[in-house]
Amino acid sequence: MKYDDASWHYGGDFPKGLPIESAGTHIGMYVAWCLLNNLAGEIHTVDFPNELNMLRAKSVTPGKWFMEHCDEKFTDEELNEKGNYFTQHFYAPDEAPYLEAYEKVLGSGLSTLYEVKDEWSNYDKIASEITNAFMAWSSSS
């Protein structure tokens, strides 16, 4: 199952003047949180552990890591079973709670969410929101 794809964003009404990598920032932030919080699928833990260690070491930003190591696509293969269940609740539904949180936390003063900088400081801000949502989801599951 494909949850998101950067090409869905830069292939449409994508703002002129932004690099296409900006289309993957919101996806990369979420995927990074999942992988850094024990929700990684075997493709990352078994097949490509060195790439996962790059993310853990924060030697590359979340969006850049996602674009380079997930082929710009966020699929169920990226996550383990628990990660997929959570993603179906928080990222994938039509009401998109993740995107609402992303906009609330990182979108202030920007003309488009694609302008959010792919930086670890922004990751830290959205990570606390994802953690809170995960904890609430875990306690109700």
C-alpha positions in Angstrom: 0.0 0.0 0.0 1.3 3.4 -0.9 0.6 6.1 1.7 2.2 9.0 0.0 4.5 9.9 -2.9 6.6 13.1 -3.4 5.7 13.0 -7.1 2.0 13.4 -6.1 3.0 16.8 -4.7 5.7 18.1 -7.1 3.7 16.7 -10.1 0.7 19.0 -9.4 0.3 22.6 -8.3 3.7 22.7 -6.8 5.0 26.2 -6.0 7.5 27.5 -8.6 10.9 28.3 -7.2 11.1 25.4 -4.7 13.2 22.4 -5.2 11.3 19.2 -5.7 12.8 17.8 -2.5 10.5 20.2 -0.7 7.6 17.9 -1.8 9.1 15.2 0.5 9.7 17.1 3.6 6.4 16.4 5.3 6.7 12.7 4.4 10.3 12.4 5.5 9.5 13.9 8.9 6.8 11.3 9.5 8.8 8.4 8.2 11.8 9.4 10.2 9.8 9.6 13.4 8.4 6.1 12.7 11.9 4.6 11.9 13.5 6.3 14.9 10.7 5.0 17.2 11.0 1.3 16.6 8.3 1.1 13.9 10.7 0.4 11.0 10.0 -2.4 8.6 12.5 -5.1 7.7 13.6 -3.3 4.6 15.3 -0.8 6.9 16.2 -3.0 9.8 17.4 -6.1 7.9 18.1 -5.1 4.3 19.5 -1.6 4.7 20.6 -1.1 8.3 23.5 1.2 7.4 21.0 3.7 5.8 18.9 3.5 8.9 22.0 4.2 11.0 22.6 7.4 8.9 19.1 8.6 10.0 19.7 7.6 13.6 23.0 9.6 13.5 21.2 12.6 12.0 23.9 12.8 9.4 21.2 13.6 6.8 17.9 15.5 7.2 14.6 13.6 7.3 13.3 14.8 4.0 16.6 14.2 2.2 16.9 10.8 3.7 13.4 9.9 2.6 13.9 11.1 -0.9 17.2 9.2 -1.3 16.4 6.0 0.5 12.7 5.4 -0.1 12.6 6.3 -3.7 10.4 9.3 -2.9 7.6 6.9 -1.9 6.1 6.1 1.5 4.7 2.5 1.5 3.7 0.0 4.0 7.0 -1.7 3.4 8.8 1.1 5.3 7.0 0.1 8.6 6.4 -2.9 10.8 2.9 -4.0 11.6 2.4 -1.6 14.5 3.8 1.3 12.4 1.3 0.5 9.7 -1.7 0.4 12.1 -0.7 3.7 13.5 -0.1 5.2 10.1 -3.6 4.1 9.0 -4.9 6.0 11.9 -2.8 9.1 11.9 -1.3 9.7 8.5 -3.5 8.0 5.9 -7.2 8.8 6.7 -9.1 11.3 4.7 -9.1 13.8 7.7 -5.3 13.5 7.8 -4.6 14.3 11.5 -0.8 14.3 10.7 -1.1 17.0 8.1 -3.3 19.1 10.5 -0.6 18.8 13.2 2.2 19.5 10.7 0.4 22.7 9.6 -0.3 23.8 13.1 3.3 23.2 14.3 5.3 24.2 11.3 3.1 26.1 8.9 2.8 29.4 10.7 3.7 32.4 8.5 4.3 30.3 5.4 2.4 30.7 2.2 2.6 26.9 1.6 3.6 23.9 3.7 6.1 23.0 1.1 8.2 25.9 2.4 8.9 24.1 5.7 12.6 23.7 6.0 13.9 20.1 6.1 15.8 20.6 9.3 16.2 18.5 12.5 14.9 21.5 14.5 11.6 21.3 12.6 11.6 17.5 13.0 11.9 18.0 16.8 8.9 20.2 16.8 6.6 17.8 14.8 8.1 14.7 16.6 6.5 15.8 19.9 3.1 16.0 18.2 3.5 12.6 16.6 4.7 11.1 19.9 1.6 12.5 21.7 -0.7 11.1 19.0 1.0 7.8 19.1 0.7 7.6 22.9 -3.0 8.5 22.7 -3.5 5.9 20.0 -1.6 3.2 21.9 -3.6 3.8 25.0 -6.9 3.5 23.1 -5.9 0.4 21.0 
